[in-house]
Amino acid sequence: MPLRPDSGPDPARVAEVARLLENTGPEPIQPSNHTSTLLISALLFLALGTRGGTLLEAGLLLGAIFVHELGHFAAMRLFGYRNTRILFLPLLGGVTSGVEREPDAFQRAVVSLAGPAPSIVLGAALLAAAFPLHSVLALRAALTILWLNLLNLLPIAGLDGGNFVQRALGPSPGVALAFRLVTGAAGLAYAAYARAPILGLWFGFMTLSAWTVEYRRDVLGARLRREGPLPETPAPPPERIGWLVHEIERRRADPKLPPIEATAVEVAAVWLRARERPVGGRRLAALAAVYAASWALGLFCVLGLRLLR
């Protein structure tokens, strides 16, 4: 592997990164493959979930996660995301991924809230129906949905609430780093208190990522924005690619160059970060109202039920 150059990027590497960015596009959607992956991950989730409880409890949690991720999925499809898919992560939860058409903070904020907000409304409706129907199953399903989504609304980096707050705070690298570190430390403290090692590993990873990868992307994206209006192109122009390759590779602690594919991924990520359109005032106020209303409804349900008991 070649050593990192001291002055400027290697023109051959810049040309190869440009070629990769030009030729890389979303793979064709294969519904059958995505469906089988979803089913396999769901079965693994159920199999591992039953180790800590009953099959019914694991099934209720799986259903709550699926409804939650379905909200993210619907919002992504509404905004034209490509290659959208849902996966279940045993012992961790679920994730919905997709390729966005344009980096837009408002759309990302809506996608973040589209999982927990509708689910809390569904949980409240199930809770209201459980009493006249005298259904213990509906009551347990409602509580599972409500608690799962209230936890997801916490303003902690890596959770839906944290993702929304980051979009609302704007593109400042320093503010974003402070938010990620403070909330990551809070998450680690809670994981230690709850004796939840898997949760601790998750928050530890998020905190380390905030200090390294995410902050670097934020800083480089901010420097690109300060240069003036950026072209509305999926990939940066050649002169920006050269500058990004140089900045990304010179900041590495390892004196050896990374694989060219890794550099291309970083260039694309920084370009998306630089081009992200911020949330406007009225739209931010509307989203903040949805966030607050979701919290209020969820807490009203779970605390009200506790008082009734």
Secondary structure as the mmCIF struct_conf table of DSSP 4:
data_model
#
loop_
_struct_conf.conf_type_id
_struct_conf.id
_struct_conf.beg_label_comp_id
_struct_conf.beg_label_asym_id
_struct_conf.beg_label_seq_id
_struct_conf.end_label_comp_id
_struct_conf.end_label_asym_id
_struct_conf.end_label_seq_id
HELX_LH_PP_P HELX_LH_PP_P1 PRO A 2 PRO A 2
STRN STRN1 LEU A 3 LEU A 3
HELX_LH_PP_P HELX_LH_PP_P2 ARG A 4 PRO A 5
BEND BEND1 ASP A 6 GLY A 8
HELX_RH_AL_P HELX_RH_AL_P1 PRO A 11 ASN A 23
HELX_LH_PP_P HELX_LH_PP_P3 PRO A 26 ILE A 29
HELX_RH_AL_P HELX_RH_AL_P2 PRO A 31 GLY A 49
HELX_RH_3T_P HELX_RH_3T_P1 THR A 50 GLY A 52
BEND BEND2 GLY A 53 GLY A 53
HELX_RH_AL_P HELX_RH_AL_P3 LEU A 55 LEU A 78
TURN_TY1_P TURN_TY1_P1 PHE A 79 GLY A 80
STRN STRN2 ARG A 82 LEU A 89
TURN_TY1_P TURN_TY1_P2 PRO A 90 LEU A 92
STRN STRN3 GLY A 93 VAL A 99
BEND BEND3 ARG A 101 GLU A 102
STRN STRN4 ASP A 104 ASP A 104
HELX_RH_AL_P HELX_RH_AL_P4 ALA A 105 LEU A 113
TURN_TY1_P TURN_TY1_P3 ALA A 114 GLY A 115
HELX_RH_AL_P HELX_RH_AL_P5 PRO A 116 LEU A 133
TURN_TY1_P TURN_TY1_P4 HIS A 134 HIS A 134
HELX_RH_AL_P HELX_RH_AL_P6 VAL A 136 ASN A 152
TURN_TY1_P TURN_TY1_P5 LEU A 153 LEU A 153
BEND BEND4 LEU A 154 PRO A 155
TURN_TY1_P TURN_TY1_P6 ALA A 157 GLY A 158
BEND BEND5 LEU A 159 LEU A 159
HELX_RH_AL_P HELX_RH_AL_P7 ASP A 160 LEU A 169
BEND BEND6 PRO A 171 PRO A 171
HELX_RH_AL_P HELX_RH_AL_P8 PRO A 173 ALA A 194
TURN_TY1_P TURN_TY1_P7 ARG A 195 ARG A 195
HELX_RH_AL_P HELX_RH_AL_P9 PRO A 197 SER A 209
HELX_RH_PI_P HELX_RH_PI_P1 ALA A 210 GLU A 214
HELX_RH_AL_P HELX_RH_AL_P10 TYR A 215 ARG A 226
TURN_TY1_P TURN_TY1_P8 GLU A 227 GLU A 227
BEND BEND7 GLY A 228 GLY A 228
HELX_LH_PP_P HELX_LH_PP_P4 PRO A 229 PRO A 231
BEND BEND8 PRO A 234 ALA A 235
HELX_RH_AL_P HELX_RH_AL_P11 PRO A 238 ARG A 250
TURN_TY1_P TURN_TY1_P9 ARG A 251 ARG A 251
BEND BEND9 ALA A 253 PRO A 255
STRN STRN5 LYS A 256 LYS A 256
HELX_LH_PP_P HELX_LH_PP_P5 LEU A 257 PRO A 259
HELX_RH_AL_P HELX_RH_AL_P12 ILE A 260 ARG A 275
HELX_LH_PP_P HELX_LH_PP_P6 GLU A 276 GLU A 276
STRN STRN6 ARG A 277 ARG A 277
HELX_LH_PP_P HELX_LH_PP_P7 PRO A 278 GLY A 280
HELX_RH_AL_P HELX_RH_AL_P13 GLY A 281 LEU A 308
#
